[in-house]
C-alpha cells in the first residue's frame, strides 16, 4: 500500500533546503565571481513555497464571529438576507415604544415586508415574535392600533406566532433575532431612531440566546388573548406625543 504524500510537508522541507542554498550560493558567487543565473530557479521556487504557506495560513484563520453595524440600512439589509436564507425557524422580538411604521429606513421597511413573505412562503417553518406594548400613552394606544392591523394581516398564517409583553419605562428594550442555528442579531434603538446593530455567529451565542428567548416566550401572552382582554382600550382616541 502506497503512503500518501503530504504536499505541504514536502513544500516546507524544500523551503528549508532552498533558502540556505540560495543564501550560501549568493555568498560564494560574490567571493568567487560565479555566474548567479543558476540561483534564479531556486529563488522563484522559494517565493512560490512562501506564497503557498501564506495562503495556507490565511485559509486556516477562523472567520470573525462578531459584526458591528453603524447604519440602519446596513443592518436591515443583512437582516433581510438572513431571513430569506432561513430554513426552519426565526425568533424575533419587537419591544419598543413605537410600532414598526416608525422606522424610516427603506431597508427596515423592506425587512418587515420580507418577514411576512418568508412566513407565508414557508408553511413548514415557523416565525415567532415577541411584541412589547408600552404602559403609557400615547405610545400604548399607537401600539394597540398597530397590533389590531397586524393581527388582521397575519390572520390565517398558521406558522406565524406572536406574543405580547408589557413595556414599562421610557427606554426601548434590547431587541434580538435568532435565525435557525446560524446567527443572533441584536438591535439597539430609541424612539424609532437606529443606534447600533450587532451580529453574533458563534454557536455558543446562538444557543444561549435561544434559551433566553424560550424563557421570555413562555412568560409572554398570546396576541389573540391579549387583544381580547384589552379590547376596551382600543376605543380610546389617540393623543398627541408630549412636546
C-alpha positions in Angstrom: 0.0 0.0 0.0 1.4 3.3 -1.0 1.9 6.0 1.6 0.1 9.3 0.9 2.4 12.2 0.2 1.9 15.3 2.4 2.5 18.0 -0.2 2.6 20.8 2.4 5.2 19.0 4.4 7.3 18.5 1.3 7.0 22.2 0.4 8.2 23.2 3.9 11.2 20.9 3.7 12.0 22.2 0.2 11.8 25.8 1.5 14.1 25.0 4.4 16.6 23.5 2.0 16.4 26.0 -0.8 16.7 29.2 1.3 20.1 28.3 2.8 21.3 27.1 -0.7 20.3 30.4 -2.2 21.9 32.4 0.6 25.1 30.3 0.6 25.3 30.4 -3.2 25.0 34.1 -3.2 27.9 34.5 -0.8 30.1 32.1 -2.8 29.1 33.7 -6.1 30.3 37.1 -4.8 33.5 35.6 -3.4 34.4 33.5 -6.5 32.8 35.7 -9.2 30.4 32.8 -10.3 27.5 33.3 -12.6 24.5 33.8 -10.4 21.9 32.8 -13.1 21.7 29.3 -11.7 20.2 30.7 -8.5 17.1 32.2 -10.3 15.1 29.0 -10.4 15.8 28.4 -6.7 14.7 31.9 -5.9 11.4 31.5 -7.7 10.8 28.1 -6.1 11.4 29.6 -2.6 9.0 32.5 -3.4 6.3 30.0 -4.6 6.6 28.0 -1.4 6.5 31.1 0.8 3.3 32.3 -1.0 1.8 28.8 -0.7 2.4 28.8 3.1 1.0 32.3 3.5 -2.2 31.2 1.6 -2.5 28.2 3.9 -2.2 30.5 7.0 -4.9 32.7 5.6 -7.3 29.8 4.8 -6.8 28.4 8.3 -7.8 31.6 10.0 -11.2 31.5 11.8 -13.8 33.9 10.4 -15.0 36.6 12.8 -17.9 35.7 14.9 -19.0 39.3 15.6 -20.2 42.0 13.2 -21.0 45.6 14.2 -23.4 47.8 12.1 -23.3 51.5 12.4 -26.1 52.3 9.9 -29.7 51.2 9.8 -29.7 50.3 6.1 -26.6 48.1 6.5 -28.1 46.3 9.5 -31.6 45.7 8.0 -30.2 44.7 4.6 -28.1 42.0 6.4 -31.2 41.0 8.4 -33.3 40.6 5.3 -30.7 38.3 3.7 -30.6 36.1 6.8 -34.4 35.9 6.9 -34.5 34.9 3.2 -31.9 32.2 3.9 -33.6 30.8 7.0 -34.8 27.2 6.7 -36.7 26.2 9.8 -37.3 28.9 12.4 -36.9 32.6 13.2 -37.3 34.1 16.6 -37.6 37.8 17.0 -38.6 40.5 19.5 -40.1 43.9 18.9 -40.2 45.6 22.3 -40.2 49.3 21.6 -42.3 52.3 22.4 -43.3 53.0 18.7 -44.7 50.5 16.2 -42.8 49.3 13.1 -44.0 52.0 10.8 -41.9 54.5 12.9 -38.8 53.1 11.1 -38.0 55.5 8.3 -35.2 53.4 6.8 -36.1 51.9 3.4 -34.1 48.7 4.3 -36.1 48.4 7.6 -39.4 48.7 5.7 -38.2 46.1 3.3 -37.2 43.8 6.1 -40.8 43.9 7.6 -42.2 43.0 4.2 -39.6 40.2 3.7 -40.7 38.7 7.1 -44.3 38.4 6.0 -43.4 37.0 2.6 -41.0 34.4 4.1 -43.6 33.2 6.7 -46.2 32.8 4.0 -43.8 31.2 1.6 -42.5 28.6 4.1 -45.5 27.0 5.8 -43.3 24.2 7.1 -41.1 26.7 9.0 -42.1 28.9 12.0 -41.8 32.6 12.8 -42.0 33.7 16.4 -42.3 37.3 17.5 -42.4 38.9 21.0 -44.1 42.3 20.9 -43.8 44.9 23.6 -46.8 47.1 24.5 -46.0 50.4 26.3 -47.8 51.1 29.5 -48.1 54.8 29.0 -49.9 57.0 26.4 -49.7 58.0 23.6 -47.4 55.1 22.9 -49.7 52.4 24.2 -52.6 53.5 22.0 -50.4 53.6 18.9 -49.1 50.1 19.5 -52.5 48.7 20.2 -53.9 50.1 17.0 -51.0 48.7 15.0 -51.4 45.3 16.7 -55.0 45.1 15.5 -53.9 45.8 12.0 -51.1 43.3 12.3 -53.4 40.6 13.7 -55.6 41.0 10.6 -52.7 41.0 8.2 -51.3 37.7 9.6 -54.7 36.0 10.3 -54.7 32.5 8.7 -50.9 32.2 8.6 -50.6 29.2 10.8 -46.9 29.2 11.2 -46.8 32.8 12.5 -46.8 33.1 16.3 -46.9 36.3 18.2 -47.0 37.0 21.9 -47.1 40.2 24.0 -45.1 41.5 26.9 -45.5 44.8 28.8 -43.0 47.6 28.3 -42.6 49.9 31.2 -40.3 52.9 31.3 -39.1 55.4 28.7 -36.4 53.2 27.0 -36.7 50.6 24.3 -35.7 47.1 25.2 -32.7 45.4 23.6 -34.2 43.5 20.7 -32.9 40.3 19.3 -33.5 37.9 16.4 -32.3 34.3 16.1 -32.1 32.8 12.6 -32.1 29.0 12.7 -28.8 28.0 14.4 -26.9 30.5 12.2 -26.8 33.8 13.9 -28.1 36.2 16.6 -28.9 39.8 15.7 -29.1 42.5 18.4 -30.7 45.9 17.7 -30.4 49.0 19.9 -33.0 51.8 19.2 -34.5 54.8 20.7 -38.0 56.0 19.7 -37.6 55.0 16.1 -34.0 56.0 15.8 -31.4 53.4 15.0 -28.5 53.4 17.4 -26.5 50.3 16.5 -26.8 46.7 15.4 -24.7 43.6 16.2 -24.4 40.1 14.8 -23.1 37.1 16.7 -22.3 33.9 14.7 -20.7 31.7 17.5 -22.8 28.6 18.1 -22.5 29.1 21.8 -24.0 32.6 21.5 -26.9 31.3 19.3 -27.6 28.6 21.9 -27.5 30.9 24.9 -29.8 33.5 23.3 -32.2 30.8 22.1 -32.5 29.5 25.8 -33.1 33.1 26.9 -35.7 33.7 24.2 -37.6 30.5 25.2 -37.9 31.7 28.8 -39.1 35.1 27.5 -41.6 33.5 25.2 -43.0 31.3 28.0 -43.8 34.3 30.1 -45.5 36.3 27.3 -49.2 36.4 26.5 -50.6 35.1 23.1 -51.5 38.0 20.9 -55.1 37.0 20.3 -55.8 36.6 24.0 -54.1 39.9 24.8 -56.2 41.8 22.3 -59.4 40.2 23.5 -58.5 41.2 27.1 -57.7 44.9 26.2 -60.4 45.4 23.6 -61.9 48.2 25.7 -58.7 50.2 25.5 -59.0 50.3 21.7 -61.8 52.8 21.8 -59.6 55.4 23.5 -58.9 58.2 20.9 -55.3 58.8 20.0 -53.4 61.6 21.8 -50.5 63.7 20.6 -47.0 63.0 21.7 -45.8 65.2 24.6 -43.7 68.1 23.4 
